[in-house]
């Protein structure tokens, strides 16, 4: 299995950014890290090892991205409006700088977005905003409205809401989506949610899944036993759904 380390200074984020790329061919997977996690964590947690047969077979090529969550959603020292602005810069970094690397290495196959926990939010939010770019999105143990309090998970915007926040919370904007072109593109994408029966995010997953169905958008919601919100479960999930 080929493994490449990449690091460069991001003009958009004004800081160094790192990532790991695994595989020589296949559909590129933008694999977003969990809450405040790093680009090497999926490798350390043996999630990449679980994907090794698919990677070595040339079915997928996995890009493990870094996060800036401590500068955006978890930057409690700055106002909520500044948090979402920083997140949007991260999104542009992925769309332009990361995708430039992906296209240079692998220009042909269809693109997949995936992630676990907060990484699932990143993957789903990006894919739902730019569905023409993606063939498939996989959200494992995700929360799709960061403004909701759920058990020990806080509202990351402390009650603040504006149009920018709204349109970056899939569980908020999907139910009221009226853009027919966007809905048509969503219908072309394979959408998979996986969550545990006892996960704090279960109801949020059900709500988003149901909201998509009401828009006529196919999606699959897989509910696992227990909480299933740990790396030992994600190792099995990625083998089944990526």
NORVEN-V331899 format. One record per backbone hydrogen bond with DSSP energy under -1.0 kcal/mol. CO is the residue of the C=O (numbers start at 1). NH is the residue of the N-H. Records with the same first field share a line. If there is no record, write none. Layout:
CO: NH + NH
//
This chain:
2: 23
4: 21
6: 19
8: 17
10: 14
15: 10
17: 8
19: 6
20: 64
21: 4
22: 62
27: 61
28: 112
29: 63
30: 114
31: 65
34: 37
38: 41
40: 44
41: 45
42: 47 + 48
43: 46
46: 50
49: 52
51: 55
52: 56
53: 57
54: 59 + 60
55: 58
59: 27
61: 29
62: 22
63: 31
64: 20
68: 71
69: 74
72: 75
74: 76
75: 78
79: 83
80: 84
81: 85
82: 86
83: 87
84: 88
85: 89
86: 90
87: 91
88: 92
89: 93
90: 94
91: 95
92: 96
93: 98
94: 99
96: 100
97: 101
98: 102
99: 103
100: 104
101: 105
102: 106
111: 135 + 136
112: 30
113: 138
114: 32
115: 140
116: 119
117: 120 + 121
118: 122
119: 123
120: 124
121: 125
122: 126
123: 127
124: 128
125: 129
126: 130
130: 133
135: 190
136: 113
137: 192
138: 115
139: 194
140: 117
144: 171
145: 148
146: 156
150: 153
153: 150
155: 158
157: 160
162: 166
163: 167
165: 168
166: 169
169: 172 + 173
170: 174
174: 177
179: 183
180: 184
181: 185
182: 186
183: 187
186: 189
190: 137
191: 220
192: 139
193: 222
194: 141
195: 224
196: 199
199: 202
201: 205
202: 206
203: 207
204: 208
205: 209
206: 210
207: 211
208: 212
209: 213
210: 214
212: 217
213: 216
220: 193
222: 195
224: 197
226: 198
230: 233 + 234
231: 235
233: 237
234: 238
236: 240
237: 241
238: 242
//
